Amino acid sequence: MLDLMRENLHAMVAVVATIMFVWLLGEVLEGEAVKLDTWAYQLVVVYMRREWLTPVMQSISELALPVVLLVMLLAVEAFAPGRRPGMCAAVNLALVFALNIALKEIVHRPRPEGFRLITETGYSFPSGHSMVAMAFYGLLAWMVWHYERDRFVRALCVSGFMLVVVAVGLSRIYLGVHYATDVMAGFCISLAWLGFYTKVVAPLFMPDGRHPSRHARAQSAS
C-alpha cells in the first residue's frame, strides 16, 4: 500500500489540490468567501501591520518578481543536475504565468480596496505572486529532494523553499493587494500543476533521481 501511494504521489497531490482550488473558486464566484477573507484581513492586516515590518514584506513579495526569478534561473542552470535544468524551470514558469493570466481573465475578481500599501493592476484571483512562488520554488524543492544526497541539506533547502512560498503569499495579503482566498487558490492550482509537471514534463529535462549530481560527479572525478 505504501509503495502504491509513493508511486502515485504526484497524482494524489494534483487531485487534492485541484479539489481545493475548485472549492475556493466556487466560494469566490458565489460570494461565500467573505468570512475567510475577513478573518485573514483581521489577522494579517489589522494585527500584524507594523511600520518596521512593511519594508520586510515588500522585500519578500519581490522574491516572485521577474528579475529575481531570472537570477535564480541562471543559478539553476549552472548548478542543478540534468541536461537542461534551467530550461525545465523556465518552461514551468512560462506555463504557470500563462495559466494565471487565463484564470484571472475568466474570474475577473477585483483587487481589495482601501488598505493597499503598494500599487498593483489587474485582477485578483488567483494571486500571480503566489502561483509563481509555489511553481518556481516548489520545483526547486522537488529538484533538491530528488538529487541532493545529504539528508540535512535536503531537509534544510526544502524547508527554506517552502518557507519562501508561504512568506510570499502572506506578504500579498499583508500589502493589501490580494484576498486570502486569492493566495490559497494560487497555491492550490500551482501545487496541482507541479504534480503534473514533475511527473510528465520535468523528466524530459532531468535525469533519474538515482543518477549522481554534478557535485557528486565532480568529487568523484577529483
N, CA, C and O of each residue as an XYZ file, in Angstrom:
888
protein
N       0.822     -1.209      0.000
C       0.000      0.000      0.000
C       0.858      1.262      0.000
O       0.589      2.207     -0.742
N       1.920      1.268      0.861
C       2.795      2.436      0.912
C       3.524      2.647     -0.404
O       3.697      3.778     -0.858
N       3.957      1.531     -1.019
C       4.630      1.632     -2.312
C       3.683      2.203     -3.364
O       4.087      3.023     -4.188
N       2.439      1.774     -3.336
C       1.449      2.270     -4.287
C       1.207      3.765     -4.097
O       1.071      4.508     -5.069
N       1.155      4.198     -2.846
C       0.950      5.610     -2.561
C       2.135      6.449     -3.036
O       1.960      7.538     -3.582
N       3.352      5.922     -2.818
C       4.538      6.653     -3.261
C       4.577      6.774     -4.778
O       4.937      7.823     -5.313
N       4.207      5.700     -5.471
C       4.227      5.707     -6.920
C       3.204      6.680     -7.505
O       3.400      7.216     -8.595
N       2.120      6.901     -6.776
C       1.052      7.767     -7.276
C       0.950      9.073     -6.491
O      -0.095      9.722     -6.490
N       2.032      9.452     -5.829
C       2.013     10.659     -5.004
C       1.724     11.902     -5.837
O       0.979     12.781     -5.405
N       2.309     11.979     -7.027
C       2.076     13.129     -7.882
C       0.588     13.293     -8.191
O       0.031     14.388     -8.112
N      -0.037     12.163     -8.546
C      -1.461     12.210     -8.898
C      -2.314     12.569     -7.682
O      -3.277     13.325     -7.802
N      -1.965     12.034     -6.516
C      -2.733     12.325     -5.310
C      -2.652     13.804     -4.946
O      -3.659     14.426     -4.606
N      -1.442     14.360     -5.021
C      -1.264     15.783     -4.722
C      -2.050     16.631     -5.705
O      -2.719     17.587     -5.313
N      -1.971     16.282     -6.983
C      -2.668     17.051     -8.014
C      -4.178     17.014     -7.808
O      -4.852     18.034     -7.952
N      -4.708     15.847     -7.473
C      -6.156     15.714     -7.298
C      -6.648     16.505     -6.089
O      -7.631     17.240     -6.181
N      -5.963     16.353     -4.953
C      -6.369     17.068     -3.737
C      -6.280     18.578     -3.937
O      -7.192     19.313     -3.559
N      -5.179     19.038     -4.533
C      -5.005     20.469     -4.757
C      -6.047     21.003     -5.733
O      -6.541     22.118     -5.565
N      -6.382     20.218     -6.746
C      -7.405     20.648     -7.708
C      -8.768     20.766     -7.041
O      -9.509     21.716     -7.292
N      -9.091     19.807     -6.201
C     -10.366     19.856     -5.476
C     -10.442     21.105     -4.607
O     -11.468     21.784     -4.568
N      -9.353     21.399     -3.914
C      -9.307     22.599     -3.073
C      -9.469     23.865     -3.908
O     -10.176     24.791     -3.511
N      -8.810     23.901     -5.067
C      -8.924     25.078     -5.932
C     -10.352     25.249     -6.434
O     -10.884     26.359     -6.431
N     -10.969     24.162     -6.861
C     -12.347     24.243     -7.358
C     -13.284     24.713     -6.255
O     -14.200     25.493     -6.515
N     -13.067     24.250     -5.030
C     -13.899     24.696     -3.906
C     -13.721     26.185     -3.664
O     -14.702     26.908     -3.493
N     -12.471     26.651     -3.647
C     -12.213     28.073     -3.447
C     -12.806     28.910     -4.572
O     -13.367     29.978     -4.327
N     -12.686     28.432     -5.795
C     -13.260     29.141     -6.932
C     -14.768     29.262     -6.792
O     -15.344     30.317     -7.054
N     -15.402     28.170     -6.375
C     -16.845     28.211     -6.167
C     -17.238     29.194     -5.072
O     -18.226     29.916     -5.209
N     -16.472     29.224     -3.988
C     -16.752     30.162     -2.906
C     -16.639     31.605     -3.382
O     -17.456     32.451     -3.018
N     -15.638     31.879     -4.187
C     -15.440     33.245     -4.695
C     -16.552     33.628     -5.662
O     -17.115     34.718     -5.560
N     -16.868     32.755     -6.583
C     -17.895     33.065     -7.586
C     -19.269     33.231     -6.950
O     -20.087     34.013     -7.435
N     -19.527     32.508     -5.878
C     -20.822     32.595     -5.205
C     -20.850     33.656     -4.114
O     -21.881     33.871     -3.477
N     -19.710     34.323     -3.896
C     -19.650     35.361     -2.875
C     -19.626     34.828     -1.466
O     -19.979     35.546     -0.531
N     -19.216     33.579     -1.287
C     -19.210     32.957      0.039
C     -17.836     33.002      0.715
O     -17.654     32.443      1.796
N     -16.864     33.675      0.069
C     -15.513     33.698      0.612
C     -15.287     34.850      1.578
O     -14.174     35.046      2.066
N     -16.336     35.612      1.855
C     -16.191     36.829      2.654
C     -15.683     36.531      4.066
O     -14.799     37.226      4.568
N     -16.236     35.506      4.702
C     -15.857     35.204      6.085
C     -14.371     34.871      6.195
O     -13.684     35.384      7.078
N     -13.876     34.018      5.308
C     -12.466     33.632      5.340
C     -11.568     34.829      5.059
O     -10.558     35.026      5.734
N     -11.934     35.618      4.070
C     -11.129     36.787      3.722
C     -11.161     37.838      4.822
O     -10.157     38.503      5.079
N     -12.300     37.988      5.466
C     -12.412     38.951      6.569
C     -11.575     38.519      7.755
O     -10.911     39.345      8.381
N     -11.599     37.239      8.068
C     -10.786     36.716      9.162
C      -9.300     36.926      8.887
O      -8.551     37.331      9.776
N      -8.879     36.649      7.658
C      -7.479     36.835      7.295
C      -7.096     38.304      7.324
O      -5.985     38.651      7.726
N      -8.009     39.168      6.900
C      -7.753     40.606      6.952
C      -7.522     41.058      8.393
O      -6.588     41.812      8.668
N      -8.363     40.602      9.303
C      -8.214     40.979     10.705
C      -6.875     40.489     11.268
O      -6.207     41.208     12.011
N      -6.495     39.275     10.914
C      -5.274     38.684     11.452
C      -4.022     39.311     10.856
O      -3.104     39.687     11.585
N      -3.985     39.425      9.525
C      -2.759     39.828      8.843
C      -2.628     41.342      8.723
O      -1.550     41.892      8.945
N      -3.720     42.015      8.373
C      -3.655     43.458      8.138
C      -3.809     44.251      9.431
O      -3.006     45.139      9.720
N      -4.833     43.931     10.198
C      -5.122     44.710     11.401
C      -4.105     44.450     12.503
O      -3.607     45.390     13.123
N      -3.790     43.172     12.751
C      -2.956     42.832     13.898
C      -1.462     42.738     13.576
O      -0.632     42.937     14.463
N      -1.110     42.440     12.331
C       0.300     42.228     12.011
C       1.014     43.481     11.518
O       2.224     43.611     11.706
N       0.298     44.391     10.901
C       0.967     45.536     10.280
C       1.729     46.372     11.300
O       1.188     46.824     12.309
N       3.019     46.558     10.989
C       3.894     47.412     11.780
C       4.754     48.216     10.815
O       5.032     47.770      9.702
N       5.168     49.388     11.239
C       5.967     50.237     10.350
C       7.259     49.558      9.931
O       7.675     49.670      8.778
N       7.904     48.849     10.868
C       9.167     48.194     10.548
C       8.979     46.948      9.694
O       9.893     46.545      8.975
N       7.786     46.329      9.769
C       7.538     45.084      9.050
C       7.184     45.310      7.580
O       7.401     44.426      6.751
N       6.648     46.468      7.255
C       6.196     46.730      5.886
C       7.312     46.598      4.859
O       7.120     45.901      3.863
N       8.474     47.235      5.046
C       9.541     47.038      4.048
C      10.028     45.592      3.962
O      10.468     45.149      2.901
N       9.954     44.866      5.058
C      10.327     43.446      5.030
C       9.368     42.674      4.134
O       9.794     41.864      3.311
N       8.074     42.926      4.298
C       7.069     42.255      3.485
C       7.186     42.643      2.011
O       6.959     41.815      1.129
N       7.535     43.888      1.750
C       7.736     44.302      0.369
C       8.906     43.545     -0.261
O       8.835     43.129     -1.417
N       9.965     43.374      0.498
C      11.129     42.644      0.002
C      10.789     41.176     -0.243
O      11.216     40.593     -1.239
N      10.025     40.587      0.665
C       9.611     39.194      0.486
C       8.751     39.038     -0.757
O       8.923     38.088     -1.520
N       7.830     39.965     -0.960
C       6.963     39.922     -2.130
C       7.760     39.967     -3.427
O       7.363     39.372     -4.429
N       8.894     40.679     -3.403
C       9.719     40.827     -4.596
C      10.477     39.551     -4.955
O      11.092     39.488     -6.019
N      10.447     38.540     -4.097
C      11.076     37.261     -4.427
C      10.383     36.553     -5.583
O      10.925     35.601     -6.144
N       9.184     37.015     -5.942
C       8.467     36.439     -7.080
C       8.467     37.374     -8.286
O       7.705     37.168     -9.231
N       9.320     38.406     -8.258
C       9.419     39.325     -9.388
C      10.300     38.730    -10.485
O      11.173     37.914    -10.189
N      10.091     39.119    -11.744
C      10.850     38.532    -12.865
C      12.360     38.650    -12.725
O      13.076     37.701    -13.044
N      12.869     39.801    -12.251
C      14.319     39.977    -12.179
C      14.938     39.002    -11.179
O      16.022     38.473    -11.423
N      14.265     38.761    -10.063
C      14.766     37.799     -9.075
C      14.712     36.384     -9.643
O      15.651     35.604     -9.481
N      13.618     36.065    -10.301
C      13.463     34.724    -10.863
C      14.480     34.471    -11.971
O      14.958     33.348    -12.130
N      14.815     35.515    -12.740
C      15.816     35.360    -13.800
C      17.173     34.995    -13.207
O      17.861     34.109    -13.715
N      17.554     35.680    -12.132
C      18.822     35.360    -11.462
C      18.795     33.931    -10.932
O      19.776     33.198    -11.052
N      17.666     33.542    -10.347
C      17.540     32.184     -9.834
C      17.611     31.154    -10.959
O      18.194     30.083    -10.788
N      17.022     31.475    -12.103
C      17.075     30.565    -13.247
C      18.507     30.343    -13.708
O      18.886     29.219    -14.039
N      19.301     31.402    -13.731
C      20.702     31.275    -14.120
C      21.460     30.381    -13.140
O      22.303     29.580    -13.544
N      21.154     30.525    -11.850
C      21.794     29.684    -10.841
C      21.374     28.223    -11.001
O      22.196     27.317    -10.861
N      20.108     28.002    -11.290
C      19.622     26.637    -11.502
C      20.313     26.002    -12.705
O      20.732     24.846    -12.648
N      20.428     26.755    -13.785
C      21.077     26.233    -14.990
C      22.541     25.901    -14.727
O      23.081     24.946    -15.286
N      23.172     26.691    -13.880
C      24.598     26.499    -13.618
C      24.890     25.342    -12.678
O      25.893     24.650    -12.847
N      24.027     25.121    -11.689
C      24.383     24.202    -10.607
C      23.480     22.978    -10.471
O      23.891     21.989     -9.864
N      22.277     23.014    -11.012
C      21.368     21.872    -10.843
C      21.746     20.737    -11.796
O      22.365     20.987    -12.831
N      21.386     19.503    -11.467
C      21.714     18.367    -12.325
C      20.783     18.313    -13.534
O      19.775     19.017    -13.592
N      21.141     17.466    -14.492
C      20.269     17.268    -15.641
C      20.796     17.948    -16.885
O      21.730     18.748    -16.823
N      20.195     17.626    -18.009
C      20.643     18.199    -19.267
C      20.316     19.685    -19.332
O      21.174     20.488    -19.700
N      19.082     20.067    -18.978
C      18.659     21.459    -19.077
C      17.793     21.840    -17.881
O      16.598     22.087    -18.049
N      18.363     21.893    -16.681
C      17.550     22.226    -15.501
C      16.987     23.642    -15.564
O      15.864     23.886    -15.124
N      17.773     24.580    -16.115
C      17.282     25.949    -16.247
C      16.104     26.029    -17.184
O      15.135     26.736    -16.908
N      16.176     25.308    -18.300
C      15.065     25.286    -19.239
C      13.834     24.637    -18.613
O      12.705     25.061    -18.860
N      14.063     23.607    -17.802
C      12.962     22.955    -17.099
C      12.225     23.953    -16.218
O      10.995     24.007    -16.226
N      12.984     24.747    -15.454
C      12.375     25.745    -14.578
C      11.744     26.880    -15.373
O      10.700     27.403    -14.984
N      12.372     27.268    -16.494
C      11.850     28.370    -17.307
C      10.526     27.993    -17.974
O       9.590     28.791    -17.994
N      10.450     26.792    -18.511
C       9.199     26.336    -19.138
C       8.092     26.267    -18.095
O       6.955     26.659    -18.359
N       8.425     25.772    -16.921
C       7.463     25.712    -15.824
C       6.912     27.102    -15.500
O       5.702     27.278    -15.358
N       7.806     28.086    -15.383
C       7.394     29.450    -15.074
C       6.511     30.034    -16.168
O       5.482     30.647    -15.881
N       6.907     29.847    -17.408
C       6.151     30.413    -18.525
C       4.731     29.851    -18.580
O       3.773     30.594    -18.797
N       4.599     28.553    -18.387
C       3.278     27.928    -18.454
C       2.398     28.343    -17.279
O       1.198     28.556    -17.451
N       2.980     28.459    -16.088
C       2.215     28.896    -14.920
C       1.774     30.339    -15.079
O       0.651     30.692    -14.721
N       2.651     31.172    -15.612
C       2.301     32.575    -15.848
C       1.124     32.673    -16.816
O       0.197     33.452    -16.593
N       1.161     31.881    -17.892
C       0.057     31.882    -18.855
C      -1.235     31.382    -18.210
O      -2.312     31.917    -18.471
N      -1.123     30.358    -17.372
C      -2.293     29.827    -16.685
C      -2.906     30.872    -15.754
O      -4.128     30.992    -15.668
N      -2.053     31.629    -15.057
C      -2.545     32.664    -14.156
C      -3.315     33.741    -14.921
O      -4.381     34.174    -14.484
N      -2.777     34.167    -16.053
C      -3.456     35.183    -16.861
C      -4.818     34.681    -17.319
O      -5.809     35.410    -17.264
N      -4.860     33.431    -17.772
C      -6.126     32.862    -18.248
C      -7.164     32.800    -17.131
O      -8.322     33.166    -17.335
N      -6.755     32.340    -15.957
C      -7.687     32.231    -14.835
C      -8.194     33.604    -14.390
O      -9.377     33.759    -14.087
N      -7.315     34.586    -14.351
C      -7.741     35.923    -13.950
C      -8.756     36.497    -14.936
O      -9.715     37.158    -14.539
N      -8.536     36.240    -16.215
C      -9.469     36.742    -17.223
C     -10.820     36.045    -17.142
O     -11.844     36.624    -17.505
N     -10.825     34.824    -16.673
C     -12.083     34.081    -16.543
C     -12.866     34.554    -15.320
O     -14.080     34.744    -15.396
N     -12.178     34.744    -14.196
C     -12.853     35.054    -12.929
C     -13.181     36.533    -12.791
O     -14.253     36.887    -12.300
N     -12.259     37.409    -13.225
C     -12.494     38.866    -13.172
C     -12.769     39.379    -11.758
O     -13.654     40.215    -11.571
N     -12.039     38.901    -10.776
C     -12.251     39.382     -9.415
C     -11.437     40.655     -9.159
O     -10.220     40.639     -9.342
N     -12.068     41.746     -8.744
C     -11.322     42.976     -8.444
C     -10.423     42.776     -7.226
O     -10.682     41.930     -6.371
N      -9.367     43.573     -7.174
C      -8.478     43.529     -6.022
C      -9.133     44.219     -4.820
O     -10.080     44.990     -4.977
N      -8.617     43.932     -3.617
C      -9.145     44.609     -2.418
C      -8.976     46.126     -2.540
O      -8.045     46.613     -3.182
N      -9.868     46.838     -1.929
C      -9.826     48.304     -1.940
C      -9.662     48.834     -0.515
O     -10.157     48.243      0.445
N      -8.964     49.949     -0.400
C      -8.967     50.680      0.854
C      -7.814     50.424      1.792
O      -7.592     51.214      2.710
N      -7.059     49.336      1.598
C      -5.963     49.089      2.539
C      -4.702     48.607      1.832
O      -3.924     47.850      2.413
N      -4.484     49.031      0.588
C      -3.278     48.648     -0.141
C      -2.095     49.510      0.287
O      -2.230     50.717      0.490
N      -0.947     48.877      0.420
C       0.289     49.590      0.732
C       1.155     49.808     -0.508
O       2.085     50.614     -0.496
N       0.834     49.073     -1.582
C       1.543     49.239     -2.845
C       0.516     49.277     -3.967
O      -0.644     48.915     -3.776
N       0.959     49.721     -5.143
C       0.069     49.809     -6.294
C       0.205     48.563     -7.157
O       1.313     48.173     -7.527
N      -0.915     47.946     -7.473
C      -0.946     46.798     -8.359
C      -2.109     46.961     -9.335
O      -3.122     47.582     -9.011
N      -1.953     46.400    -10.525
C      -3.010     46.447    -11.519
C      -3.465     45.029    -11.847
O      -2.837     44.057    -11.428
N      -4.538     44.918    -12.583
C      -5.032     43.610    -12.996
C      -5.987     43.006    -11.984
O      -6.269     43.593    -10.939
N      -6.474     41.831    -12.312
C      -7.435     41.150    -11.459
C      -6.743     40.435    -10.305
O      -5.518     40.315    -10.273
N      -7.547     39.965     -9.362
C      -7.024     39.494     -8.088
C      -6.932     37.980     -7.963
O      -6.037     37.477     -7.283
N      -7.834     37.244     -8.601
C      -7.939     35.798     -8.371
C      -7.504     35.013     -9.599
O      -7.991     35.261    -10.702
N      -6.587     34.064     -9.413
C      -5.784     33.781     -8.221
C      -4.538     34.667     -8.180
O      -4.185     35.295     -9.178
N      -3.888     34.714     -7.042
C      -2.700     35.550     -6.872
C      -1.557     35.061     -7.762
O      -1.123     33.913     -7.666
N      -1.078     35.961     -8.633
C       0.015     35.593     -9.522
C       1.310     35.347     -8.773
O       2.032     34.397     -9.076
N       1.613     36.200     -7.792
C       2.828     36.009     -6.995
C       2.801     34.655     -6.278
O       3.812     33.955     -6.217
N       1.639     34.300     -5.742
C       1.527     33.028     -5.022
C       1.677     31.843     -5.966
O       2.325     30.854     -5.625
N       1.082     31.940     -7.148
C       1.208     30.874     -8.133
C       2.651     30.702     -8.570
O       3.165     29.585     -8.627
N       3.300     31.817     -8.879
C       4.683     31.768     -9.347
C       5.607     31.248     -8.249
O       6.490     30.432     -8.514
N       5.408     31.717     -7.020
C       6.253     31.270     -5.913
C       6.128     29.770     -5.696
O       7.134     29.074     -5.561
N       4.896     29.269     -5.661
C       4.700     27.837     -5.463
C       5.269     27.034     -6.621
O       5.911     26.005     -6.408
N       5.039     27.495     -7.845
C       5.510     26.755     -9.012
C       7.028     26.747     -9.105
O       7.632     25.706     -9.363
N       7.649     27.912     -8.893
C       9.095     28.017     -9.075
C       9.867     27.426     -7.900
O      10.685     26.523     -8.078
N       9.604     27.941     -6.698
C      10.340     27.452     -5.534
C       9.925     26.026     -5.175
O      10.712     25.267     -4.609
N       8.683     25.668     -5.508
C       8.248     24.286     -5.315
C       9.011     23.341     -6.221
O       9.364     22.235     -5.810
N       9.272     23.765     -7.460
C      10.056     22.938     -8.373
C      11.499     22.807     -7.883
O      12.098     21.736     -7.980
N      12.049     23.900     -7.357
C      13.399     23.827     -6.796
C      13.446     22.857     -5.613
O      14.405     22.101     -5.457
N      12.401     22.888     -4.783
C      12.335     21.953     -3.665
C      12.289     20.512     -4.175
O      12.922     19.625     -3.603
N      11.543     20.287     -5.243
C      11.467     18.943     -5.846
C      12.832     18.506     -6.357
O      13.236     17.358     -6.172
N      13.541     19.433     -7.001
C      14.880     19.104     -7.508
C      15.818     18.707     -6.369
O      16.528     17.705     -6.448
N      15.805     19.519     -5.306
C      16.683     19.234     -4.169
C      16.318     17.894     -3.537
O      17.197     17.097     -3.211
N      15.029     17.652     -3.368
C      14.576     16.416     -2.729
C      15.008     15.179     -3.514
O      15.306     14.136     -2.930
N      15.040     15.303     -4.841
C      15.369     14.154     -5.676
C      16.866     13.980     -5.917
O      17.314     12.857     -6.148
N      17.649     15.051     -5.870
C      19.032     14.948     -6.323
C      20.077     15.253     -5.258
O      21.260     14.994     -5.477
N      19.679     15.793     -4.120
C      20.628     16.048     -3.042
C      20.712     14.821     -2.138
O      19.695     14.337     -1.642
N      21.935     14.319     -1.928
C      22.100     13.085     -1.153
C      22.212     13.329      0.344
O      21.865     12.459      1.143
N      22.694     14.504      0.730
C      22.830     14.820      2.147
C      21.444     15.120      2.727
O      20.783     16.068      2.304
N      21.016     14.324      3.680
C      19.662     14.465      4.215
C      19.444     15.794      4.917
O      18.380     16.403      4.804
N      20.474     16.242      5.652
C      20.332     17.515      6.363
C      20.192     18.671      5.387
O      19.318     19.524      5.547
N      21.051     18.700      4.376
C      20.990     19.767      3.367
C      19.663     19.714      2.628
O      19.050     20.744      2.347
N      19.228     18.495      2.319
C      17.963     18.331      1.601
C      16.799     18.865      2.420
O      15.971     19.615      1.903
N      16.728     18.489      3.686
C      15.643     18.958      4.544
C      15.708     20.466      4.748
O      14.677     21.139      4.763
N      16.918     20.997      4.906
C      17.087     22.434      5.118
C      16.637     23.227      3.900
O      15.913     24.214      4.030
N      17.061     22.799      2.722
C      16.710     23.522      1.492
C      15.221     23.441      1.191
O      14.598     24.443      0.839
N      14.651     22.250      1.328
C      13.224     22.098      1.047
C      12.399     22.940      2.013
O      11.443     23.600      1.604
N      12.767     22.919      3.302
C      12.059     23.735      4.290
C      12.200     25.216      3.971
O      11.245     25.980      4.104
N      13.400     25.620      3.547
C      13.625     27.014      3.202
C      12.798     27.457      2.016
O      12.214     28.540      2.038
N      12.739     26.635      0.980
C      11.939     26.976     -0.198
C      10.453     27.070      0.147
O       9.759     27.971     -0.324
N       9.972     26.149      0.958
C       8.569     26.183      1.336
C       8.254     27.390      2.211
O       7.164     27.954      2.122
N       9.193     27.784      3.049
C       9.024     28.986      3.865
C       8.927     30.223      2.978
O       8.126     31.121      3.238
N       9.740     30.264      1.936
C       9.673     31.381      0.988
C       8.303     31.447      0.328
O       7.726     32.526      0.195
N       7.783     30.299     -0.084
C       6.468     30.257     -0.735
C       5.391     30.821      0.181
O       4.609     31.681     -0.225
N       5.353     30.336      1.418
C       4.341     30.798      2.372
C       4.508     32.285      2.651
O       3.527     33.024      2.729
N       5.766     32.721      2.801
C       6.028     34.128      3.107
C       5.583     35.042      1.968
O       5.039     36.119      2.217
N       5.805     34.628      0.728
C       5.367     35.438     -0.413
C       3.846     35.579     -0.411
O       3.321     36.675     -0.606
N       3.147     34.478     -0.193
C       1.688     34.546     -0.134
C       1.206     35.437      0.989
O       0.300     36.248      0.796
N       1.800     35.297      2.160
C       1.423     36.123      3.302
C       1.684     37.602      3.024
O       0.899     38.461      3.425
N       2.784     37.894      2.340
C       3.114     39.291      2.049
C       2.077     39.944      1.142
O       1.827     41.145      1.246
N       1.479     39.166      0.265
C       0.474     39.740     -0.653
C      -0.798     40.134      0.104
O      -1.449     41.121     -0.239
N      -1.144     39.360      1.131
C      -2.284     39.735      1.980
C      -1.915     40.934      2.831
O      -2.697     41.875      2.959
N      -0.733     40.904      3.409
C      -0.261     41.987      4.275
C      -0.237     43.314      3.525
O      -0.639     44.343      4.070
N       0.228     43.298      2.287
C       0.332     44.525      1.498
C      -1.017     45.002      0.957
O      -1.111     46.084      0.377
N      -2.049     44.197      1.147
C      -3.397     44.606      0.792
C      -3.742     44.504     -0.677
O      -4.694     45.140     -1.131
N      -2.988     43.715     -1.433
C      -3.244     43.607     -2.869
C      -3.943     42.301     -3.247
O      -4.278     42.083     -4.411
N      -4.159     41.436     -2.258
C      -4.863     40.185     -2.518
C      -5.678     39.769     -1.300
O      -5.322     40.066     -0.159
N      -6.769     39.084     -1.567
C      -7.527     38.422     -0.510
C      -6.840     37.095     -0.167
O      -6.057     36.567     -0.957
N      -7.141     36.577      1.003
C      -6.565     35.290      1.415
C      -6.952     34.171      0.458
O      -6.145     33.286      0.174
N      -8.183     34.208     -0.037
C      -8.626     33.169     -0.968
C      -7.879     33.244     -2.300
O      -7.708     32.222     -2.966
N      -7.435     34.432     -2.696
C      -6.597     34.553     -3.896
C      -5.294     33.794     -3.706
O      -4.854     33.056     -4.587
N      -4.689     33.986     -2.548
C      -3.410     33.358     -2.248
C      -3.556     31.844     -2.124
O      -2.761     31.088     -2.682
N      -4.573     31.412     -1.392
C      -4.787     29.976     -1.217
C      -5.058     29.294     -2.555
O      -4.543     28.209     -2.822
N      -5.865     29.935     -3.388
C      -6.158     29.371     -4.707
C      -4.904     29.313     -5.565
O      -4.697     28.346     -6.299
N      -4.063     30.348     -5.479
C      -2.812     30.336     -6.220
C      -1.917     29.190     -5.807
O      -1.320     28.524     -6.653
N      -1.819     28.955     -4.503
C      -1.040     27.827     -4.008
C      -1.600     26.501     -4.528
O      -0.858     25.639     -4.997
N      -2.904     26.360     -4.436
C      -3.542     25.082     -4.800
C      -3.376     24.762     -6.284
O      -3.017     23.639     -6.638
N      -3.633     25.732     -7.148
C      -3.567     25.438     -8.580
C      -2.126     25.188     -9.014
O      -1.884     24.364     -9.896
N      -1.161     25.891     -8.403
C       0.236     25.635     -8.747
C       0.716     24.303     -8.193
O       1.531     23.626     -8.820
N       0.218     23.924     -7.027
C       0.576     22.619     -6.469
C       0.027     21.498     -7.350
O       0.702     20.497     -7.588
N      -1.194     21.677     -7.825
C      -1.765     20.706     -8.760
C      -0.943     20.652    -10.043
O      -0.690     19.577    -10.585
N      -0.533     21.818    -10.519
C       0.286     21.890    -11.722
C       1.620     21.174    -11.514
O       2.078     20.437    -12.387
N       2.240     21.395    -10.350
C       3.522     20.746    -10.074
C       3.389     19.229    -10.041
O       4.297     18.515    -10.465
N       2.259     18.737     -9.538
C       2.039     17.303     -9.532
C       2.102     16.724    -10.933
O       2.638     15.635    -11.141
N       1.552     17.458    -11.894
C       1.600     17.043    -13.301
C       2.980     17.279    -13.901
O       3.537     16.406    -14.567
N       3.527     18.477    -13.657
C       4.769     18.876    -14.318
C       5.943     18.002    -13.907
O       6.735     17.588    -14.753
N       6.060     17.719    -12.613
C       7.192     16.923    -12.147
C       7.080     15.452    -12.553
O       8.076     14.729    -12.570
N       5.880     15.024    -12.875
C       5.683     13.641    -13.304
C       5.853     13.474    -14.817
O       6.407     12.473    -15.273
N       5.384     14.439    -15.582
C       5.320     14.284    -17.034
C       6.404     15.087    -17.760
O       7.062     14.563    -18.658
N       6.592     16.347    -17.382
C       7.464     17.239    -18.157
C       8.896     17.269    -17.616
O       9.848     17.151    -18.388
N       9.058     17.424    -16.307
C      10.400     17.539    -15.730
C      11.325     16.380    -16.098
O      12.507     16.629    -16.336
N      10.858     15.119    -16.161
C      11.766     14.020    -16.536
C      12.369     14.172    -17.928
O      13.387     13.549    -18.229
N      11.753     14.994    -18.786
C      12.327     15.223    -20.110
C      13.603     16.054    -20.031
O      14.462     15.968    -20.908
N      13.724     16.860    -18.974
C      14.897     17.709    -18.789
C      15.877     17.161    -17.763
O      17.076     17.426    -17.842
N      15.375     16.404    -16.809
C      16.174     15.993    -15.655
C      16.471     14.504    -15.703
O      15.685     13.733    -16.254
N      17.607     14.087    -15.126
C      17.925     12.663    -15.075
C      17.114     11.956    -14.000
O      16.421     12.589    -13.203
N      17.211     10.662    -13.995
C      16.599      9.883    -12.926
C      17.257     10.247    -11.603
O      18.450     10.547    -11.561
N      16.481     10.221    -10.525
C      16.994     10.605     -9.220
C      18.136      9.747     -8.716
O      18.847     10.150     -7.796
N      18.328      8.575     -9.297
C      19.406      7.693     -8.848
C      20.746      8.098     -9.438
O      21.788      7.613     -8.996
N      20.735      8.989    -10.443
C      21.981      9.416    -11.043
C      22.701     10.383    -10.118
O      22.040     11.138     -9.404
N      24.027     10.390    -10.102
C      24.763     11.311     -9.241
C      24.596     12.744     -9.703
O      24.444     13.010    -10.895
N      24.624     13.658     -8.759
C      24.530     15.071     -9.089
C      25.842     15.552     -9.669
O      26.841     14.833     -9.637
N      25.846     16.788    -10.209
C      27.080     17.347    -10.735
C      28.139     17.436     -9.637
O      29.317     17.156     -9.859
N      27.687     17.831     -8.455
C      28.626     17.975     -7.338
C      29.266     16.631     -7.007
O      30.471     16.544     -6.775
N      28.448     15.594     -6.988
C      28.965     14.260     -6.666
C      29.929     13.774     -7.746
O      30.959     13.171     -7.444
N      29.582     14.046     -9.029
C      30.460     13.627    -10.116
C      31.791     14.365    -10.054
O      32.849     13.791    -10.312
N      31.720     15.646     -9.707
C      32.956     16.434     -9.622
C      33.873     15.909     -8.516
O      35.093     15.853     -8.671
N      33.249     15.524     -7.387
C      34.051     14.991     -6.284
C      34.712     13.671     -6.665
O      35.878     13.437     -6.348
N      33.947     12.798     -7.358
C      34.487     11.504     -7.736
C      35.601     11.656     -8.768
O      36.564     10.890     -8.778
N      35.452     12.663     -9.644
C      36.450     12.878    -10.674
C      37.757     13.390    -10.091
O      38.839     13.086    -10.594
N      37.641     14.175     -9.020
C      38.846     14.726     -8.392
C      39.541     13.680     -7.513
O      40.573     13.969     -6.907
